[in-house]
């Protein structure tokens, strides 16, 4: 008898400490309680349950979807602790644990998810308070509803079952109280956006839906206030700023691929669209389909979010014909990345070429032209030719000939179409790593160039203007912007002066005007001190991923030692070109210049001949750039 009593008491205690259960689509903003424990059902990984943010989530997010994204829950559901915090700006989207969260510029309220470990001395509600609004069907009703089962018998004799209480809160009461600022510590575990394998199913076939607590509320004629006020104002993601690329997929529509594999290819594209947070501040994506001839399915500006992009991918139909990849790459180079098609100019151009087997034309030359146009080319080859099929391949090793490096970074060889989905994660990581997109970096758009200009008395005013024209002629050859080549200048005599740094001007027009405004100083010639000054005041502020070029122009022997400063420049990775005029000491020029000196030191007998060395300097800069590994 004692055992029965103890069991009955435990059941009653558990009933009173019952954790409220919510549905996958319940948004945090619907719930008034500032802190609560809830139980989520299985299947909340489904993309239809939208999540906004990483670590700290906008209250417009699905509570349970956010729990899966954060890693606190897996797709089988469970209990979580939810704490409301203040709204913030800049919710960052990311792909984590099979859930793609979206970016959001700002929202009025946030929340944080953690494991359901109750805090001491904190009482958590056994039922949740929802903010709601009355619909016309419920105008005659009361503001407080209790739903009980009319003929229900208590589960245990002598006890009374607790009714589920759903409260309608007047609008004034429904406004959340002032909330604490988000804790950076709480978000740290998930704040780094990362890609994970996409495509986990949210619910197995035939699995029935669990009981939905919100159903009683809706059946009674109520629509939660949060849903009513925002359902027509769905937040639109601006895109992931950490993956700002203009992306073109060249997909195989040839007859040899067949309908089944074409569908798998479309699913692969949809997976990519889901993994990428498409938007005007992040990645944009268009598609070119090739067969006998290529055609643009849609360009970069056609679809500005992942949902619309996936819907458009689903509608693509197969073209048929041969597998003319080279023709498609040429078409893409000439037509796709134009301003009219949505090319932004300040985002890297990336093309991913998907090939079934092997192309029916050559790709090496067209790919080279694409790369020289600043396009990063990735090749994804599925079911490549086996040994007895290689005799049919038009261009052996075509993928290695198409990409800018043969180290495997730009090419993927997928053994089977059924394994294509596994390529999504590594491909997107590489596409989004803009610092390693070496193919779009050329000798003209990837350097920080510092001019070190002799302004000593021996130069004279007229010749100094000729030197400045020489500096302008060199600068004109480069693509100048904050993300491309940047220009800085130092003038020296006995002393040194920073005329302008790398971050001062970011257009070619502004740079050329700044060069014109440089005033002649006059004085002695301390070249060694000038090199040291340029390293400290100019190149110390160079970007890590930029090549550092110093171009020094002098007309005489230095009053101080140049060896130690020149050696320091070489050790710091600054490629130094020394240009001497008239009385410049050629042995000093060779010491200053990067090895081999014959490629980095130049001498002209008079100032008026400086312009003749411009083409040779540019040629040597580009030759050296193209000979160096960039990965």
Beta strands, then each sheet from edge to edge (+ up, - down):
strand 1: 20-22
strand 2: 35-40
strand 3: 56-58
strand 4: 78-91
strand 5: 95-96
strand 6: 99-100
strand 7: 104-115
strand 8: 132-134
strand 9: 144-147
strand 10: 164-167
strand 11: 222-224
strand 12: 245-252
strand 13: 284-290
strand 14: 295-298
strand 15: 348-356
strand 16: 375-382
strand 17: 411-414
strand 18: 447-454
strand 19: 486-492
strand 20: 496-500
strand 21: 547-554
strand 22: 574-581
strand 23: 601-604
sheet 1: 1+ 2+ 4- 7+ 3-
sheet 2: 5+ 6-
sheet 3: 8+ 11-
sheet 4: 9+ 10-
sheet 5: 14+ 13- 12- 15- 16- 17-
sheet 6: 20+ 19- 18- 21- 22- 23-
end
